[in-house]
Structure formats: structure tokens, C-alpha cells
Amino acid sequence: MALFLGISRLFRSVKDLRLLTAKRHRVKGKWATTRPKHLPTRLALQHFDATYSVQLGQLWPSVRVALLSERKYGALFNNFSNNPDLEKLQAQGCRDFISNGEDPTSSEHNSEFGAEEDSSSVSTVSSHVDSQQQSPLWLSPNIKCLVFPRGDITRFKPARPDKFSLLSYYLMDAASVLPCLALGVQKNHTVLDLCAAPGGKALALLQTQSVRFLCVNDSSVSRTSRLKRVLHSYIPKPLLTDDKLRITSFDGTMWGEIERNSFDRVLVDVPCTTDRHSLMEDDNNIFSRSRVGERRSLPQLQVELLLAGIIAACPGGEILYSTCTLSLNQNQGVVEQAIQLAEENHGIQLQVVSLRPLVKKFRNTFHFAPNLHLGEMVIPHLAANFGPIYLCKLRRLT
């Protein structure tokens, strides 16, 4: 017994038992188990905590919780499908947030966030831009997007195909429909969707049934293939002909050299840090250590894409810039720089179009960031966990 206790004390005094093992017999410890992983999601959260706590102030804790929670979806209804799912969804308590929005002419304030009135919506972007243009809100009556009530986190069931194999609705962040609504597509307009994949916004634009010609582009060949599959799952073949729709896979930053002064409306939904994805998924994450350079170059890429969209728009045409990030550098900063470069390098003057009527109409569905000096932004909130979506509308002056 005494011998056993002595041996036990001896082993406890040895800090590393590998010293008692011949070197040739030692097993090398696995790196994954001996060192902490620098997961992209963890790096993203650290970056957002440092950046957005300053940018959003007291709003950040609630936005942070919402970003780390399950997102809420909307069902973009497919007008080309003969499936009776619309009535079934309405029976479950869903409502079309577009047709059920508030009257934007109401003078009430968004009291929760202290949003300002239209009279104070003046752009301070630079001396090159006049006061924000106050335009009446025009919404296509054909776009329908159903959502469950605030606080209801019921999930949508997968859409079913009709007898023509067309799906009845497309699930997407309901806030992602706002850029398409804000674009104000009207009858016989020609439209360019410069960064179209995976295809939700292109579908929304086609639902207006007003587009004379739609060009959808994405620089990634694989993403363009996915875009084609989405369109063929929702849109009848007669509407996918070359005289109505063109699908391309060009470098969007070079579009100004391909078609200048050509489109009535241009949607520039740029690649960004996709904040929600960066916090929830380690795969294909922009915060991976191997993609540091790509992430840092995002604002420059976004400026080039927006500038290309501006050049592609015809005089009098309108451009809608959007992202799914809260980042000031990727949102207002990009718009400011693109406006300046458009005038200095191309002689194009732009006017910022106020989106306050859009905010007023849909403030009961989404939470909007207060007092942005340029554009508007949906911020996530647990009661309405949509977004983030930033959008800013520009008009080319003739």
C-alpha cells in the first residue's frame, strides 16, 4: 500500500508524462485540439461589436440579439402560378405587408426611433447634391409579400408547384423586397439588375408585370446558374425569351463600357459582408482569415459597381443602391464617393430621392434606423427580425 501511494505521488509530480516516453513513441497532439479555433463567425462578432456599438450606440445590444437569433422570412407570391396557396397562407394569419401598409401621407412620427419628418430630410452628402427630392410613393399593385404578424416566428412551409411546375411563392427576407418597391418600376420600363443572384429581387421585379425588358447579371458563373434555375422555377417560358429577359455573367464594374445611358431603372444590390450570414455560418464566410483582403476591398468594389449602374442608367433614370449590412463604410460612404466620382469623372449629376414615404408606409412591419443623413436602413429587431437592409435611391439629372 505504501509503495502504491509513493508511485501515485511520483506521477502527480510529473507535469508532462510525455517526458517518461521515448521520443520515437510520442504522439503529436492534433492542432485542432490544442489551439483555439479562430472561427469566422467569432471574428465577425468581434468586428461588429467594435464597429456597430459605436455606430448604433444604444440600439446595438437589441440589434445584436436579433442578428444572433433566427431570422424572419416573407413569402413573395408568384402571380404566374395557379396554386391556391395565397388563401391558405392568409387563413394561417399571414398578411400582405405591401397592401396593408400605412398611409405614407400620415403626419405621425415613428415614435420608437424618433424618425424625422420629410421637411428635415436634407442630404448633407456633398455640395454636388441638392436637397433630397420629395417624390410621391408609387408601388406596383402586383407585388405581394406575405408575412406572419409581429412577434410570430412561425415558419413557412416549402412552396408547392402547380400543374405547370411553377412554384407558388419564394421565401426571402421580406425587407429585401423594399429595394424593388423603392425602384418604382412602371409600365414599359427597361430595367437592369446588376448583381442579381440568387434571384429574389429579379423575381419581385418581374411580378410587377410592367417591365418591358429586364437584364439580370451576376459576375459569378455558378451564381448565374442558380439564378437561371430560380427563374425557370417561377416564371413561364414565354416570359423568358430573349426579347424580354437577358441573363448575363459579366463583370458588373465594367457595365458602363457595355451599355451606357440605356436603362430606365437600375438595381445595384452589391456584394457586402452580409452581416447575418457572417454571424451564423462559417462556410463561405467573408470573415475567414483567407479572405481578409477581399473583405477590405469591398467598399472599393461597391463604389465601382454603383458607378457602373449610374452610367448604365439613362438621363432621368433612377438607380437603387442596396446592401444587407449595417456598415456605414459600405452604405452611406459608398454612395457619397460614387456621387462625387460620377460628376468629377463622367460629368453626371445626381439627385438623392428621399425614401421617407416608404419608411412611413412600412414602419409597422419593419424597424428602421433613425436619422440617417443618406438613404434608409431596416435594422433587425426580435419582434420583427428582418434585415439588415440598406437602400438609397438616386436620380440622374438630365
Disulfide bonds with the S-S distance in Angstrom:
none
